[in-house]
Amino acid sequence: QVQLVESGGGLVQAGGSLRLSCAASGSIFSIDVMGWYRQAPGKQRELVAAINSGGSTNYADFVKGRFTISRDNAKNTVFLQMNSLNPEDTAVYYCNSWVTSFRSVNYWGQGIQVTVSS
């Protein structure tokens, strides 16, 4: 079994920054894509950013230039540096990862709240 544990969320004023972390642990042979999704109240969950094991990244248009995704492969950890936050970024942020143990399985973290006040 694999666990994804997020940290770093909280309350910040508009224009501020937060750094989210997500550490994967358990029976892990390799991790391919790691990413962040978010879900605001009344809205569908949406991709924020993703990064593969080679470091190639993909960003949603609404965060380009403001958010940066990175990972530490040795520690099975993915980060999301969020700058220039605005109230529209308020949501529960979820870590997502494709982990190979005996086969490739998709896992979700429990989610972490990010609230941006105006």
N, C-alpha and C positions, 0 to 999 in steps of 0.2 A: 504494500500500500504506500501511497505517496501523499504527503501533506504540503500544501502551499500556505504559508503564513505571511500575511501582509502587515505592514507597519508604516507609520509616518503620516497618517491622515490627521485631520483636525479642522479647526476654525482659523481662517485667515481673512484679512481685509483685502478688498479688491486692489489689484496691483502687486500683491504679495506673492510669495513663493512657498512651495512645499516640495518635499522629496519623499516619494513612496518607495518602499522596498518590499520585495516578495522573495522569501527563501523557500526553496523546495527541499524536502527531506524525505527519507524513507528508502525504499528499494529502487534505486536509480542506476541504470546503466548509462544512459545518455539523455540529453534534453535537446530537442530540436527548437521549435519556435516557443518563445516566451512572449507574453503580451499583456496589455492592460485593456480592459473594457470598462465602461461606466454605464450606470443606469440612474437617470433622474426620475423623480416621482411622476408617474403617469406616462412615462416614455419607455420605449424599448431599449434593451441593452445594446450598446454600440461600441465598435472598436475605437480605441484611442490611439494605440501604437503597438507595434510588434517588432521583434528582433529575432533573427535566427542564430544558429550556433556560429555562423561565420561572421556575424556582425552586421548583416544587411538589415536595414530598417524600413518600416512602412508606417506612415502617419496618416491619421484622418486630417482632412483639410482644415478643420476648425482648430487644430492645435499646432499646425506647422509654424515654425518660427518661435513658438512659446514653450513647447514641451520637448524634452529629450529623453529617449529611452536608451538604456545601456544595460550591460550584464556582466557578471563576474562568473565565468564558466567554472572556475575552480571551486567556487562557493555555491554554485547552483542558485544564484540570486539575480534577480532583475530589478532595475531601478527605473523610476520615472521622475525626472526633475521637471517640475511644473513652475513656470515663471509667468508673470503678467496675468495672474489669475483674475477672472471676472465672475460675477454671480452666476452666469450661465454654465460655469464649470462645476457648480454644486451638484453632487451626485454620490452614489456609492460606487467606488472603484473596485474592480475585481481583477485579480491576477489570473492568468490562464496559461497553461503550459502543456505541450505535447511531450510526454515522458516515456522513454522506452525502458522497460524492465525486461520482461520476456516478450512483450509486444508493445506497440505504441498506443498509449492511452491518453485521452485528454482530461485534464484536471482543472478544477476551479478552486480559487481561494474563497474564504468566507465573506470577503468584501470589507471595505473600510470606507468610512464616511469622510468626505471632503466637503466642507461648507465655506463658501466665499461670501462674505458680507459686503454690502455696498456702502 
